[in-house]
Amino acid sequence: MELIENIDQINHPFKNTVITIGNFDGVHKGHQSLFRQVMEKAEQINGTSVAMTFDPHPLKALGISGPALITRRDQKIELIEKCGIDILLCIPFDKAFAAITAHDFIEKILVNKIGMKSIIIGADYLFGKDRLGNIELLKEEEGRLGFETIVSPWINNTDQDLERISSTRIREIVMQGKVDQAMKYLGRHYQIRGKVIKGRKRGGSQLGFPTANIKLHDELCPKIGVYAVNVETTKGNFWGVANIGFAPTFGDQMFTIEVHILDFNHDIYDTRIRVNMVKKLRDEKKFSSIQELSRQIEKDIKIAKDILEKNGYSKNLNIS
């Protein structure tokens, strides 16, 4: 996949461009369906499949409090690339871009600059200055500018579950701690990313379970609690148990994300890790003693191992 980060980088229109446009936060199953439609149409007309997204989120660029992102820029790019799109336009969104009229956006950017022959979008897609552009305007301009508009239907979970897949719903589920349910919307486990930093050094010395303390990179954090996780590190992939919260047994009320990585003895300070949130095990609670907490962690580890095995995660893959 070719990544283009500014419209001015495009020197000539792409061949028979088939494009979809959106924020694509989460790159969930609905987005993945759009990308498949774009690629199939591009193949039919011997064209180029293109996705256009924006950074930062348009609401934030305009000084409006936007939603907590499911996937930040780096992860979104990775996930779209895995879908197989030919070109991703990750366009800086600012007040100047927001001031482009809907007509100019269609004619000067989509058609003249990018070479659009077909656009595939959802029924509620709005664009241009004051969000005045819509499906009706695209349809009006088809004949004059020589492209077609294809409206993609909403994607439901299954034929039995008719709930619409949406980024908003995924955010709600993750914030409720129902990370196992997010799988049916995303097609993968929700993942948090962050840098391993120095912690309070009590996991190993006091509890007997050393932890990696994470400085969170993501905006969307799951609900406070204990989770079964799969951890991607520079040393390989490992099973683990994560605690998100304030460690009330210790009483210092400092919010942390700590991951006990099973059968792991590597130094990964200052490296970035990825934590796949598989299932919530329990709420965080205050124990009467460190010994009681340690016994509970042993139980958590046993349950987590069973869950991770049932979810198809292989036992620890150590690459060093």
Wavefront OBJ file of the C-alpha trace (Angstrom):
o trace
v 0.000 0.000 0.000
v 1.192 3.488 -0.847
v 0.691 6.082 1.891
v 0.177 9.691 0.788
v 0.026 12.285 3.540
v -0.791 15.446 1.623
v -2.948 16.190 -1.410
v -0.078 18.238 -2.884
v 1.992 15.037 -3.154
v -0.320 13.818 -5.917
v 1.253 14.861 -9.228
v -1.277 13.237 -11.551
v -4.612 11.427 -11.181
v -4.534 7.733 -10.404
v -5.858 5.279 -12.961
v -9.650 4.798 -12.777
v -9.824 5.630 -9.100
v -12.397 3.907 -6.905
v -12.465 5.707 -3.564
v -14.092 5.552 -0.162
v -13.807 8.335 2.409
v -14.164 8.374 6.163
v -12.514 8.538 9.563
v -12.450 4.726 9.727
v -11.891 4.794 13.486
v -11.407 1.213 14.593
v -11.197 -0.147 11.039
v -14.099 -2.366 12.095
v -16.017 -4.939 10.048
v -18.149 -2.242 8.417
v -15.053 -0.388 7.214
v -13.493 -3.654 6.080
v -16.595 -4.363 3.991
v -16.287 -0.928 2.355
v -12.653 -1.597 1.479
v -13.553 -4.961 -0.069
v -16.213 -3.291 -2.220
v -13.727 -0.645 -3.332
v -11.121 -3.256 -4.259
v -13.639 -5.401 -6.118
v -14.911 -2.413 -8.111
v -11.352 -1.303 -8.890
v -10.565 -4.766 -10.212
v -13.665 -4.671 -12.430
v -12.612 -1.422 -14.119
v -8.865 -2.065 -14.056
v -8.486 0.791 -11.618
v -6.890 1.861 -8.359
v -8.435 1.294 -4.949
v -8.106 4.352 -2.713
v -9.181 5.180 0.844
v -9.132 8.736 2.164
v -9.002 9.446 5.881
v -8.080 12.419 8.025
v -5.669 13.301 10.804
v -6.472 14.663 13.285
v -10.135 13.794 13.653
v -12.119 16.644 12.027
v -13.924 17.549 15.247
v -10.660 17.925 17.141
v -9.132 19.972 14.334
v -12.021 22.401 14.668
v -11.578 22.715 18.415
v -14.557 20.547 19.261
v -14.206 17.761 21.802
v -14.187 14.610 19.700
v -14.597 10.970 20.712
v -11.802 8.910 22.240
v -10.236 7.184 19.261
v -10.373 3.395 18.995
v -7.329 3.384 16.752
v -4.807 6.175 16.574
v -3.037 7.073 13.373
v -0.308 4.424 13.318
v -2.594 1.514 14.073
v -5.258 2.710 11.636
v -2.707 2.839 8.834
v -1.480 -0.670 9.656
v -4.991 -2.105 9.689
v -6.037 -0.472 6.409
v -2.885 -1.766 4.768
v -3.792 -5.300 5.894
v -7.136 -4.900 4.106
v -5.317 -4.643 0.751
v -6.136 -1.098 -0.398
v -3.738 0.223 -3.083
v -3.424 3.803 -1.804
v -4.250 5.424 1.513
v -4.606 9.190 1.598
v -4.102 10.295 5.200
v -4.903 13.975 4.824
v -4.119 16.653 7.424
v -7.434 18.122 8.491
v -7.338 21.797 9.431
v -9.553 24.860 9.119
v -8.368 25.513 5.564
v -9.352 22.012 4.465
v -12.665 22.334 6.315
v -13.380 25.537 4.325
v -13.350 23.716 0.945
v -16.860 23.736 -0.470
v -18.570 20.460 -1.273
v -18.581 21.284 -5.020
v -14.856 22.070 -5.040
v -14.094 18.945 -3.037
v -15.836 16.795 -5.629
v -14.527 18.484 -8.756
v -11.092 19.837 -7.841
v -9.914 17.178 -5.435
v -11.782 13.929 -6.038
v -12.146 14.125 -9.819
v -9.365 16.378 -11.125
v -6.674 15.614 -8.552
v -7.352 11.995 -7.615
v -9.041 10.762 -10.792
v -12.240 9.443 -9.219
v -14.392 7.227 -11.435
v -16.404 5.672 -8.620
v -17.065 6.548 -4.985
v -18.407 4.012 -2.477
v -19.731 5.482 0.779
v -22.336 5.055 3.488
v -25.781 6.608 3.218
v -25.131 9.275 5.865
v -21.834 10.542 4.445
v -21.515 14.363 4.621
v -18.582 16.452 3.416
v -17.362 19.901 2.464
v -17.746 23.283 4.151
v -20.490 23.191 6.779
v -21.023 19.509 5.790
v -23.319 20.565 2.966
v -22.174 17.810 0.619
v -24.174 14.588 0.585
v -25.281 11.660 -1.569
v -27.743 13.834 -3.478
v -25.026 16.294 -4.508
v -22.750 13.481 -5.654
v -25.581 12.046 -7.755
v -26.223 15.451 -9.303
v -22.584 15.802 -10.343
v -22.116 12.279 -11.752
v -23.043 13.046 -15.342
v -21.140 16.298 -15.606
v -17.932 15.009 -14.048
v -18.006 11.410 -15.211
v -18.147 9.235 -12.108
v -20.637 7.007 -10.306
v -21.812 7.007 -6.704
v -22.397 3.703 -4.955
v -24.128 3.751 -1.573
v -22.999 0.889 0.638
v -25.566 -0.597 3.045
v -24.900 -0.727 6.776
v -23.257 -3.897 7.983
v -24.847 -5.888 10.804
v -23.079 -8.366 13.046
v -24.892 -11.420 11.668
v -28.203 -12.282 10.088
v -29.461 -13.045 13.602
v -27.888 -10.000 15.257
v -29.125 -6.946 13.358
v -27.279 -4.370 15.440
v -25.385 -1.983 13.202
v -21.614 -2.126 13.482
v -20.348 1.330 14.404
v -17.354 3.000 16.036
v -19.694 4.549 18.615
v -20.962 1.143 19.709
v -17.433 -0.248 19.939
v -16.372 2.640 22.199
v -19.309 1.940 24.497
v -18.470 -1.754 24.720
v -14.788 -1.173 25.463
v -15.522 1.438 28.136
v -17.936 -1.038 29.743
v -15.120 -3.583 29.921
v -16.841 -5.982 27.517
v -13.710 -6.384 25.421
v -14.643 -9.929 24.383
v -17.762 -8.537 22.703
v -15.705 -5.990 20.756
v -14.330 -8.923 18.767
v -17.594 -9.356 16.852
v -17.481 -5.726 15.710
v -13.765 -5.405 15.028
v -12.952 -8.880 13.726
v -10.036 -8.887 16.201
v -9.484 -8.214 19.884
v -9.339 -4.596 20.994
v -5.707 -3.597 21.400
v -3.992 -0.995 23.542
v -0.443 0.163 22.886
v 2.088 1.864 25.059
v 5.643 2.258 26.274
v 6.951 0.165 29.181
v 8.057 2.528 31.927
v 9.519 2.198 35.414
v 6.818 1.351 37.931
v 6.668 1.128 41.704
v 8.667 -2.139 41.706
v 6.289 -3.965 43.976
v 4.847 -6.543 41.571
v 7.829 -8.856 41.733
v 9.243 -8.016 45.160
v 5.975 -7.866 47.120
v 3.503 -9.923 45.119
v 5.765 -12.385 43.368
v 4.347 -11.361 39.992
v 6.514 -8.795 38.143
v 4.603 -6.444 35.866
v 5.241 -4.242 32.860
v 3.889 -0.769 33.575
v 2.518 0.899 30.464
v 2.377 4.557 29.553
v -0.756 4.403 27.422
v -0.521 5.566 23.810
v -4.208 5.094 23.025
v -7.077 7.412 23.882
v -9.682 4.729 24.563
v -9.008 2.795 27.749
v -11.086 -0.217 28.844
v -13.004 -0.100 32.101
v -11.058 -0.528 35.327
v -10.539 -4.197 36.099
v -8.454 -7.316 35.525
v -8.189 -8.825 32.038
v -6.831 -11.855 30.218
v -4.524 -10.496 27.520
v -2.115 -11.513 24.809
v 0.987 -9.323 24.734
v 3.067 -8.526 21.660
v 6.625 -7.545 22.634
v 9.958 -7.145 20.898
v 10.810 -10.554 22.366
v 7.776 -12.360 21.026
v 4.109 -12.868 21.874
v 3.096 -13.937 25.370
v 0.040 -14.650 27.481
v -0.656 -12.268 30.328
v -2.970 -10.748 32.921
v -3.489 -6.976 32.938
v -4.712 -4.770 35.752
v -6.208 -1.419 34.810
v -6.922 0.857 37.730
v -5.676 2.219 41.020
v -4.309 -0.863 42.869
v -6.519 -0.110 45.925
v -4.818 -2.729 48.100
v -1.733 -0.495 48.161
v -3.732 2.655 48.829
v -1.758 5.188 46.773
v -4.605 5.958 44.306
v -2.339 6.236 41.268
v -3.908 5.116 37.980
v -1.806 2.465 36.252
v -1.944 -0.165 33.551
v 0.169 -3.117 34.643
v 0.642 -6.363 32.749
v 2.012 -9.547 34.263
v 3.477 -11.390 31.276
v 3.511 -15.139 31.839
v 6.813 -17.059 31.705
v 8.712 -13.909 30.786
v 12.133 -12.768 32.002
v 13.256 -10.142 29.472
v 14.114 -6.487 30.008
v 11.640 -4.506 27.910
v 11.874 -1.106 29.604
v 11.491 1.797 27.151
v 10.131 -0.492 24.430
v 6.608 -0.363 23.062
v 4.249 -3.286 23.547
v 0.809 -4.135 22.242
v -1.775 -5.665 24.536
v -4.703 -7.552 23.001
v -7.610 -7.338 25.436
v -9.230 -10.773 25.315
v -11.668 -10.908 28.238
v -12.379 -9.164 31.505
v -11.856 -11.496 34.462
v -13.147 -9.386 37.357
v -13.496 -5.918 38.785
v -10.612 -4.353 40.642
v -11.044 -4.655 44.416
v -9.231 -3.921 47.643
v -7.886 -6.981 49.433
v -7.256 -7.243 53.148
v -3.584 -8.043 52.624
v -0.889 -8.377 49.977
v -0.939 -12.143 50.562
v -4.646 -12.307 49.760
v -4.075 -10.272 46.593
v -1.234 -12.606 45.580
v -3.505 -15.638 45.977
v -6.148 -13.950 43.821
v -3.589 -13.214 41.098
v -2.724 -16.929 41.017
v -6.404 -17.674 40.398
v -6.574 -14.938 37.733
v -3.605 -16.456 35.900
v -5.185 -19.909 35.850
v -8.468 -18.561 34.461
v -6.634 -16.380 31.925
v -4.672 -19.368 30.596
v -7.895 -21.275 29.955
v -9.492 -18.297 28.196
v -6.455 -17.578 26.029
v -6.172 -21.193 24.944
v -9.871 -21.289 24.038
v -9.433 -18.085 22.025
v -6.806 -19.759 19.844
v -3.724 -18.032 21.160
v -0.713 -20.332 20.992
v 1.429 -20.731 24.051
v 4.146 -18.147 24.330
v 6.060 -17.537 21.112
v 9.547 -16.479 22.185
v 11.749 -15.169 19.383
v 14.930 -14.541 21.316
l 1 2 3 4 5 6 7 8 9 10 11 12 13 14 15 16 17 18 19 20 21 22 23 24 25 26 27 28 29 30 31 32 33 34 35 36 37 38 39 40 41 42 43 44 45 46 47 48 49 50 51 52 53 54 55 56 57 58 59 60 61 62 63 64 65 66 67 68 69 70 71 72 73 74 75 76 77 78 79 80 81 82 83 84 85 86 87 88 89 90 91 92 93 94 95 96 97 98 99 100 101 102 103 104 105 106 107 108 109 110 111 112 113 114 115 116 117 118 119 120 121 122 123 124 125 126 127 128 129 130 131 132 133 134 135 136 137 138 139 140 141 142 143 144 145 146 147 148 149 150 151 152 153 154 155 156 157 158 159 160 161 162 163 164 165 166 167 168 169 170 171 172 173 174 175 176 177 178 179 180 181 182 183 184 185 186 187 188 189 190 191 192 193 194 195 196 197 198 199 200 201 202 203 204 205 206 207 208 209 210 211 212 213 214 215 216 217 218 219 220 221 222 223 224 225 226 227 228 229 230 231 232 233 234 235 236 237 238 239 240 241 242 243 244 245 246 247 248 249 250 251 252 253 254 255 256 257 258 259 260 261 262 263 264 265 266 267 268 269 270 271 272 273 274 275 276 277 278 279 280 281 282 283 284 285 286 287 288 289 290 291 292 293 294 295 296 297 298 299 300 301 302 303 304 305 306 307 308 309 310 311 312 313 314 315 316 317 318 319 320
